[in-house]
Amino acid sequence: MAGREAVLMSWSGGKDSAVALYELQRDGREIVGLMTMVAGDANRVSVHGIPRDLVRRQAAALGLPLHEVVLPSRPSNVEYEAAIGELFAAQRAAGVETVAFGDLFLEDIRAYRDGLCARLGMRAIYPVWGRETRAFAAECGAYGFRTVLCCVDLARLDLSFAGRELDAALLADLPAGADPCGENGEFHTFVFDGPNFAHAIPIEVGGREVRDGFGYCAIRAA
């Protein structure tokens, strides 16, 4: 990874961005903050459905500033790119020109991010790109990250997976064809502890609900 520029970390609150951040930190990179997408009308992190407060608690435990990009629940590309463009312009004014993403292998998403960042004057890097996903899922646990499934695609997984901790037992229970890291959209995660957290985030895992073909688990601060 060339250079030692300061890095803004794209942050979903899930395992992929958490491991990417940790590896950048172990490599000695300066992390200037976390960037997360928030559905302002729902007061939740976009896609993952995690309450905004929990991501703020993650940032506090990591000792990093949190930059919230507030969007409608279903933003258009124009709305998304305008909002992220404002944040990137502010980062560039502060001397930050590199943004890191936790993507593993989806080429179309990487191509979109690369093109968008280039248009907005930022350089995209991918610290965990190309990892084999079953080994990567196991590595998350080996590092000491603790992760719970907060959202599942009901076309791919049963609702009962929502709210379960990502561990060896869950990996063994995944149906054939499901990616162990949920990279095809099977599930999304919330990290509540890890080796770079000053402390674990106490959480309560509540009931499940179905919205628009997805199963969500109610997760809140304990």
Backbone bond lengths (Angstrom), bond angles and torsions (degrees), N, CA, C in turn:
res aa  C-N    CA-C-N  psi(-1)  N-CA   C-N-CA  omega(-1)  CA-C   N-CA-C  phi
1 M - - - 1.464 - - 1.531 107.84 -
2 A 1.316 115.14 117.03 1.468 119.34 -171.30 1.521 111.42 -75.56
3 G 1.331 113.98 143.12 1.460 118.94 170.66 1.510 113.80 77.32
4 R 1.311 114.49 172.12 1.460 120.93 178.82 1.519 109.79 -130.70
5 E 1.322 116.60 38.14 1.459 120.09 -179.04 1.534 110.47 -64.26
6 A 1.318 115.02 153.78 1.460 120.11 171.89 1.524 108.53 -63.77
7 V 1.321 116.20 146.03 1.466 121.49 -172.31 1.531 110.79 -125.36
8 L 1.322 115.53 132.99 1.460 122.92 167.33 1.518 107.33 -93.48
9 M 1.335 118.16 128.92 1.464 122.14 -176.79 1.515 111.22 -99.67
10 S 1.326 116.83 121.40 1.461 120.65 172.01 1.521 108.08 -69.62
11 W 1.324 116.67 127.11 1.473 121.04 -166.77 1.522 110.48 -130.35
12 S 1.329 115.60 115.52 1.460 120.83 176.19 1.513 111.92 -94.80
13 G 1.339 115.79 -15.89 1.461 120.44 -172.17 1.509 112.57 92.42
14 G 1.354 116.72 -3.83 1.454 121.23 -176.55 1.519 113.43 -101.31
15 K 1.316 114.76 -177.62 1.461 121.89 -170.44 1.523 114.17 -65.86
16 D 1.345 118.31 -39.17 1.461 119.33 -174.74 1.531 111.12 -64.67
17 S 1.325 116.15 -46.66 1.464 118.56 178.64 1.525 110.63 -68.98
18 A 1.337 117.62 -31.35 1.470 120.20 179.47 1.529 111.01 -66.29
19 V 1.320 117.25 -44.25 1.467 119.89 179.64 1.529 110.22 -69.33
20 A 1.335 117.10 -40.28 1.468 120.13 177.77 1.527 110.66 -59.21
21 L 1.327 116.93 -44.60 1.457 121.18 177.74 1.530 110.80 -60.47
22 Y 1.309 116.53 -47.66 1.466 121.43 -177.76 1.527 111.14 -59.83
23 E 1.321 116.32 -42.33 1.464 118.80 -178.36 1.528 111.10 -70.27
24 L 1.328 117.47 -35.48 1.464 119.56 173.96 1.527 110.86 -62.35
25 Q 1.326 116.16 -42.97 1.457 120.06 179.03 1.523 111.49 -64.16
26 R 1.318 117.06 -41.55 1.472 120.11 178.16 1.526 111.43 -64.87
27 D 1.336 115.67 -27.21 1.465 120.92 178.39 1.527 111.96 -81.73
28 G 1.339 116.12 -0.63 1.454 119.79 177.21 1.513 115.10 85.47
29 R 1.348 117.76 12.79 1.453 119.52 -179.48 1.526 110.92 -74.36
30 E 1.314 116.45 147.04 1.460 121.65 175.95 1.525 108.35 -85.32
31 I 1.327 116.95 116.39 1.462 121.98 178.58 1.525 107.78 -99.26
32 V 1.326 116.80 118.29 1.463 119.88 -175.04 1.521 112.77 -90.17
33 G 1.327 117.26 -12.93 1.452 118.95 179.56 1.511 111.82 164.65
34 L 1.324 114.99 175.23 1.460 124.00 178.67 1.522 109.00 -110.94
35 M 1.319 116.03 140.38 1.462 122.25 177.20 1.530 108.06 -114.97
36 T 1.315 116.92 121.96 1.458 119.51 179.75 1.521 110.59 -131.42
37 M 1.334 115.28 148.45 1.463 122.10 179.34 1.529 109.23 -94.21
38 V 1.309 115.92 127.67 1.463 121.16 -176.96 1.517 109.89 -121.74
39 A 1.328 116.03 128.53 1.462 120.92 171.45 1.521 106.85 -79.94
40 G 1.323 115.77 98.81 1.456 120.56 -171.01 1.503 113.99 -62.82
41 D 1.346 117.23 -34.71 1.467 119.14 -178.70 1.525 111.48 -70.38
42 A 1.353 117.61 -24.82 1.463 121.36 177.94 1.523 112.07 -101.28
43 N 1.349 116.90 -10.64 1.458 122.48 -177.87 1.530 112.04 58.88
44 R 1.349 114.75 37.03 1.453 120.88 -178.41 1.526 110.38 -134.86
45 V 1.325 115.65 158.86 1.456 120.48 175.69 1.527 108.75 -67.13
46 S 1.316 116.14 133.15 1.461 120.82 -178.19 1.530 110.52 -57.72
47 V 1.320 115.71 141.53 1.471 126.25 177.57 1.531 111.65 70.98
48 H 1.318 118.70 -55.57 1.462 121.12 -176.05 1.526 112.53 -70.03
49 G 1.322 116.99 -28.73 1.459 120.40 178.10 1.515 114.77 75.38
50 I 1.328 117.63 15.15 1.467 121.53 -179.50 1.528 109.50 -78.80
51 P 1.335 118.36 136.68 1.466 119.76 175.95 1.525 111.96 -54.96
52 R 1.305 115.13 139.53 1.466 122.01 -177.39 1.527 111.74 -54.53
53 D 1.316 116.12 -36.90 1.465 120.79 -178.12 1.521 112.23 -60.12
54 L 1.338 117.09 -35.12 1.458 119.35 -177.43 1.528 111.59 -69.58
55 V 1.327 117.38 -35.97 1.460 119.32 177.85 1.535 109.69 -69.49
56 R 1.318 116.46 -35.16 1.462 119.02 174.76 1.522 110.83 -63.31
57 R 1.316 116.79 -36.42 1.464 120.15 176.97 1.527 111.25 -67.77
58 Q 1.330 116.57 -37.05 1.464 119.07 175.11 1.532 110.45 -59.75
59 A 1.330 116.08 -48.39 1.462 120.13 -178.70 1.525 111.09 -59.32
60 A 1.334 116.40 -41.08 1.465 120.19 179.00 1.532 110.69 -63.98
61 A 1.348 116.80 -41.97 1.460 120.19 179.51 1.521 111.55 -66.59
62 L 1.334 116.41 -29.49 1.459 121.34 178.57 1.527 112.23 -85.69
63 G 1.338 116.64 -11.90 1.460 120.55 -179.84 1.510 113.57 70.28
64 L 1.353 116.37 33.51 1.467 120.78 -176.48 1.526 110.53 -126.67
65 P 1.339 117.38 145.73 1.474 119.93 173.78 1.525 110.26 -64.40
66 L 1.317 115.67 146.68 1.466 121.87 177.81 1.525 108.86 -113.14
67 H 1.322 116.31 124.40 1.461 122.71 177.19 1.524 107.94 -106.54
68 E 1.319 116.81 110.38 1.462 121.53 -177.16 1.528 109.94 -93.60
69 V 1.319 115.98 123.48 1.461 121.96 174.03 1.530 106.19 -96.89
70 V 1.327 116.26 106.63 1.463 120.85 -172.51 1.527 109.56 -89.34
71 L 1.337 115.07 127.39 1.454 122.78 -175.24 1.518 110.28 -133.73
72 P 1.339 117.99 163.56 1.461 119.56 167.83 1.529 109.27 -66.72
73 S 1.334 116.81 167.52 1.464 119.93 -179.54 1.525 112.11 -62.14
74 R 1.313 116.73 -35.26 1.470 120.74 178.26 1.525 108.89 -126.61
75 P 1.321 116.89 76.02 1.464 119.72 -175.64 1.523 111.70 -72.72
76 S 1.306 115.50 148.95 1.460 120.24 170.43 1.526 108.33 -77.64
77 N 1.326 116.57 165.69 1.467 119.74 175.80 1.521 111.18 -59.44
78 V 1.326 115.91 -36.87 1.465 120.17 179.98 1.525 110.05 -62.82
79 E 1.338 116.84 -45.90 1.472 120.91 179.73 1.530 110.74 -64.15
80 Y 1.330 115.92 -43.83 1.461 120.38 -179.16 1.525 110.88 -62.23
81 E 1.313 116.19 -48.31 1.461 119.73 -175.38 1.526 111.90 -70.05
82 A 1.316 116.97 -32.30 1.465 119.15 176.79 1.525 110.59 -67.19
83 A 1.331 116.79 -42.96 1.464 120.62 -178.17 1.527 111.33 -67.21
84 I 1.329 116.19 -44.20 1.463 118.38 -178.92 1.525 110.27 -70.97
85 G 1.335 116.05 -29.89 1.458 120.07 177.20 1.515 112.24 -62.52
86 E 1.342 117.27 -36.59 1.462 120.69 177.67 1.527 110.74 -63.90
87 L 1.326 116.13 -43.56 1.466 119.15 179.59 1.527 110.50 -66.11
88 F 1.308 117.37 -44.10 1.459 120.01 -179.11 1.531 111.26 -63.28
89 A 1.338 116.63 -37.76 1.468 119.25 178.37 1.526 110.41 -62.68
90 A 1.328 116.90 -41.14 1.464 120.79 178.16 1.525 110.96 -65.66
91 Q 1.335 116.86 -38.28 1.464 120.37 178.78 1.530 110.97 -66.98
92 R 1.323 116.55 -42.24 1.459 119.46 179.08 1.530 110.92 -63.04
93 A 1.337 115.83 -37.98 1.472 119.46 178.18 1.527 111.31 -63.20
94 A 1.334 115.92 -26.98 1.468 120.84 178.63 1.529 111.64 -91.05
95 G 1.335 116.46 3.45 1.464 120.12 176.75 1.511 115.44 92.77
96 V 1.347 117.30 10.39 1.464 121.34 -179.14 1.523 108.74 -100.84
97 E 1.321 116.86 124.31 1.467 120.44 -177.18 1.525 112.79 -128.30
98 T 1.324 117.48 9.19 1.468 121.38 -178.05 1.520 109.57 -125.35
99 V 1.331 115.80 133.59 1.461 121.52 176.59 1.524 108.32 -127.58
100 A 1.336 116.12 134.25 1.462 121.77 -177.30 1.521 110.35 -105.51
101 F 1.339 115.08 142.56 1.455 122.60 178.41 1.528 109.48 -124.60
102 G 1.330 116.13 149.96 1.455 121.25 -178.64 1.505 115.02 -94.44
103 D 1.329 118.35 19.20 1.465 121.04 -178.96 1.525 110.81 -63.42
104 L 1.340 114.80 147.44 1.455 120.83 -177.80 1.532 113.72 -105.23
105 F 1.355 117.21 -45.91 1.456 115.68 -176.50 1.527 116.65 -154.72
106 L 1.291 121.25 -1.21 1.462 121.46 -175.94 1.529 109.96 -77.58
107 E 1.327 115.60 104.01 1.455 121.72 -173.05 1.528 112.60 -63.94
108 D 1.345 117.35 -37.08 1.466 119.15 -177.55 1.521 111.28 -67.09
109 I 1.339 116.70 -37.64 1.465 119.93 178.40 1.525 110.05 -68.08
110 R 1.326 116.28 -41.24 1.467 118.88 178.61 1.530 110.75 -63.40
111 A 1.313 116.85 -42.00 1.471 119.79 -179.86 1.528 110.49 -62.42
112 Y 1.342 116.63 -40.14 1.465 119.80 177.89 1.525 110.73 -64.39
113 R 1.325 116.83 -45.75 1.469 120.10 -179.43 1.534 110.40 -62.57
114 D 1.325 116.43 -43.92 1.462 119.70 -179.62 1.526 110.99 -59.70
115 G 1.342 115.95 -45.02 1.458 119.57 -179.13 1.517 112.41 -65.78
116 L 1.340 116.11 -42.95 1.459 120.36 -179.92 1.523 110.69 -64.26
117 C 1.324 116.44 -47.17 1.466 119.55 -179.06 1.524 110.62 -61.97
118 A 1.326 116.92 -40.74 1.469 119.35 179.18 1.522 110.75 -61.63
119 R 1.327 117.38 -41.40 1.467 120.50 179.39 1.518 111.50 -65.79
120 L 1.337 116.22 -30.62 1.460 120.61 -175.47 1.528 112.50 -98.65
121 G 1.312 116.85 9.52 1.461 120.35 173.57 1.516 115.34 79.29
122 M 1.346 116.98 23.46 1.457 120.78 178.60 1.525 109.82 -119.11
123 R 1.331 115.42 158.53 1.462 121.42 175.73 1.524 108.38 -109.55
124 A 1.330 117.02 127.44 1.460 121.74 -179.83 1.522 110.41 -93.71
125 I 1.334 116.14 135.84 1.464 121.38 173.45 1.528 108.70 -126.88
126 Y 1.347 115.74 157.29 1.461 122.10 -172.51 1.531 108.77 -135.12
127 P 1.332 117.65 87.12 1.468 120.82 -172.24 1.524 115.27 -62.56
128 V 1.350 118.90 -27.09 1.472 119.80 -175.59 1.526 111.47 -115.65
129 W 1.310 116.40 17.76 1.467 120.40 -176.93 1.533 110.87 -61.14
130 G 1.339 115.16 138.41 1.458 121.49 172.93 1.511 115.33 84.18
131 R 1.329 118.38 4.38 1.468 119.73 179.53 1.538 110.33 -69.98
132 E 1.312 116.09 144.43 1.464 121.24 173.12 1.523 107.17 -71.25
133 T 1.329 117.18 127.53 1.461 118.94 -163.30 1.525 114.50 -73.08
134 R 1.326 118.93 -32.44 1.472 117.81 177.60 1.529 110.09 -67.08
135 A 1.316 116.84 -42.08 1.467 119.76 177.43 1.527 110.65 -65.82
136 F 1.332 116.34 -37.26 1.459 119.77 179.94 1.522 111.35 -65.29
137 A 1.343 116.72 -42.50 1.466 120.09 178.28 1.524 110.62 -60.81
138 A 1.335 116.84 -40.89 1.464 120.00 177.98 1.525 111.02 -67.08
139 E 1.341 116.12 -36.42 1.461 120.45 -179.77 1.520 111.44 -64.63
140 C 1.329 117.16 -34.31 1.471 120.12 177.18 1.514 110.38 -55.57
141 G 1.324 115.90 -46.29 1.460 119.81 178.58 1.513 112.51 -68.90
142 A 1.339 116.85 -37.66 1.462 120.37 -179.95 1.526 111.37 -64.53
143 Y 1.319 117.01 -34.28 1.457 120.72 176.41 1.529 111.77 -67.67
144 G 1.321 116.22 -26.40 1.461 120.30 -177.25 1.515 114.45 109.17
145 F 1.344 117.46 8.76 1.459 119.16 175.73 1.521 110.01 -75.00
146 R 1.328 115.13 140.25 1.467 120.99 174.03 1.524 107.31 -117.17
147 T 1.305 113.93 129.41 1.460 121.13 -166.01 1.517 110.32 -138.05
148 V 1.316 116.11 138.92 1.458 120.82 177.75 1.532 108.89 -121.53
149 L 1.334 116.25 143.16 1.461 120.15 176.71 1.525 108.72 -75.61
150 C 1.323 116.05 120.30 1.462 120.28 -176.82 1.523 112.40 -102.11
151 C 1.341 117.36 -19.23 1.455 121.53 -176.39 1.521 108.35 -150.93
152 V 1.336 117.22 136.33 1.468 120.92 176.93 1.524 109.02 -131.84
153 D 1.314 114.88 145.96 1.464 121.75 174.56 1.519 107.22 -83.49
154 L 1.325 117.48 114.04 1.458 121.46 -173.15 1.521 113.08 -70.54
155 A 1.325 117.77 -11.78 1.457 120.23 172.93 1.525 111.18 -76.83
156 R 1.332 116.78 -13.96 1.465 121.44 -175.38 1.521 113.34 -120.02
157 L 1.350 116.37 -30.65 1.463 120.20 -177.26 1.520 110.18 -135.34
158 D 1.316 115.65 152.53 1.455 121.40 175.47 1.528 110.44 -71.91
159 L 1.310 116.00 149.89 1.459 121.72 -179.84 1.524 112.18 -56.19
160 S 1.338 117.07 -28.76 1.465 120.66 -176.71 1.533 112.74 -62.82
161 F 1.343 118.49 -17.60 1.466 119.97 177.58 1.529 111.80 -71.68
162 A 1.318 118.10 -26.63 1.463 120.91 179.89 1.523 109.54 -64.20
163 G 1.315 115.95 128.37 1.457 120.94 179.76 1.515 114.55 95.62
164 R 1.344 116.65 -8.82 1.462 119.16 178.33 1.527 111.12 -82.39
165 E 1.320 115.76 149.29 1.452 119.66 176.11 1.526 109.40 -78.58
166 L 1.327 115.72 141.15 1.461 121.04 178.83 1.519 108.49 -77.57
167 D 1.318 115.96 105.93 1.461 121.41 -178.93 1.522 108.33 -146.98
168 A 1.320 116.08 -174.45 1.466 119.97 -176.54 1.523 111.62 -61.35
169 A 1.327 117.14 -36.24 1.465 120.01 -179.54 1.519 111.05 -65.61
170 L 1.333 116.50 -41.96 1.466 119.41 178.61 1.527 110.47 -65.72
171 L 1.322 116.97 -43.56 1.462 119.70 179.57 1.519 110.64 -59.23
172 A 1.326 117.08 -38.33 1.461 120.97 179.09 1.521 112.04 -68.15
173 D 1.331 117.17 -27.20 1.464 121.61 -177.69 1.520 113.89 -86.35
174 L 1.335 117.92 -10.53 1.461 119.73 -178.84 1.525 110.26 -62.45
175 P 1.326 117.68 138.22 1.462 119.45 178.18 1.516 111.94 -67.47
176 A 1.314 115.97 158.76 1.461 121.15 178.50 1.526 109.45 -57.53
177 G 1.316 115.34 135.40 1.465 119.99 179.05 1.508 114.10 93.47
178 A 1.332 118.34 -14.05 1.472 120.69 178.55 1.519 108.76 -80.26
179 D 1.326 116.44 133.27 1.453 119.94 179.79 1.526 109.63 -73.09
180 P 1.333 118.60 134.57 1.469 120.84 -177.91 1.523 114.49 -63.43
181 C 1.334 116.89 -18.41 1.464 120.18 176.91 1.520 112.27 -106.86
182 G 1.334 117.52 4.41 1.460 120.09 -179.60 1.516 113.17 68.06
183 E 1.331 117.62 25.98 1.464 120.47 -173.13 1.518 113.84 -70.34
184 N 1.311 117.58 -16.42 1.460 120.28 175.81 1.526 111.73 -96.47
185 G 1.322 115.80 15.62 1.455 120.81 177.91 1.510 114.50 92.30
186 E 1.348 117.46 8.26 1.459 120.07 -178.06 1.524 112.01 -59.99
187 F 1.328 116.61 -39.39 1.463 119.83 -179.08 1.520 109.86 -157.67
188 H 1.343 114.19 162.21 1.460 122.40 173.28 1.525 107.84 -127.22
189 T 1.330 115.79 157.97 1.459 119.60 -169.82 1.522 112.88 -130.61
190 F 1.319 114.27 162.34 1.463 122.72 173.38 1.525 108.05 -128.36
191 V 1.329 116.61 126.47 1.462 122.44 179.77 1.525 108.99 -93.58
192 F 1.322 116.66 125.61 1.468 118.85 -178.75 1.530 113.13 -114.75
193 D 1.328 116.72 -0.73 1.459 119.31 174.09 1.526 107.79 -161.64
194 G 1.322 115.40 156.67 1.454 120.06 179.52 1.507 111.49 -176.70
195 P 1.325 116.93 171.70 1.461 121.02 -174.96 1.520 113.89 -66.73
196 N 1.322 117.80 -20.95 1.471 120.31 178.59 1.529 112.46 -103.21
197 F 1.333 117.71 8.07 1.461 122.06 174.46 1.526 108.89 -86.49
198 A 1.320 117.12 135.20 1.459 120.36 175.47 1.526 110.87 -65.71
199 H 1.316 115.62 -27.91 1.467 121.39 179.11 1.519 108.10 -161.22
200 A 1.317 115.93 156.84 1.460 120.31 174.98 1.526 109.76 -68.60
201 I 1.323 116.41 153.83 1.460 121.43 175.51 1.523 107.73 -96.92
202 P 1.327 117.68 111.19 1.465 118.80 179.77 1.529 110.10 -65.29
203 I 1.319 116.91 126.32 1.460 120.49 -179.26 1.520 110.39 -129.65
204 E 1.319 114.70 157.75 1.461 122.69 170.47 1.522 107.33 -118.47
205 V 1.310 115.28 131.71 1.457 121.03 178.98 1.520 107.99 -102.51
206 G 1.330 115.35 115.86 1.455 120.61 -175.30 1.516 113.27 -101.99
207 G 1.319 115.34 -147.75 1.453 120.79 -175.51 1.516 113.45 -75.06
208 R 1.315 115.18 174.53 1.452 122.62 -179.14 1.517 110.03 -111.20
209 E 1.323 115.51 151.36 1.457 120.39 174.71 1.514 109.56 -143.44
210 V 1.331 115.56 158.37 1.461 122.24 -178.23 1.514 108.87 -112.58
211 R 1.356 115.59 129.60 1.461 121.11 176.40 1.526 108.86 -140.63
212 D 1.314 116.13 121.29 1.468 121.39 173.09 1.524 113.14 54.73
213 G 1.325 117.12 40.22 1.445 120.86 176.35 1.523 115.05 84.15
214 F 1.326 117.06 4.98 1.451 121.48 178.18 1.526 110.46 -119.69
215 G 1.313 115.50 147.44 1.457 120.83 176.11 1.523 109.64 -103.88
216 Y 1.318 115.97 129.06 1.468 121.64 -178.94 1.521 109.14 -117.95
217 C 1.321 114.96 144.30 1.451 120.91 173.93 1.521 108.44 -106.56
218 A 1.303 115.93 134.30 1.465 120.01 178.04 1.526 108.94 -73.87
219 I 1.326 115.73 113.14 1.465 121.49 177.84 1.515 107.66 -119.19
220 R 1.307 116.86 130.09 1.465 120.30 -178.67 1.518 108.73 -142.20
221 A 1.312 114.99 161.73 1.463 120.49 177.92 1.522 109.32 -66.75
222 A 1.316 115.58 136.41 1.472 120.37 -179.02 1.534 109.72 -80.15
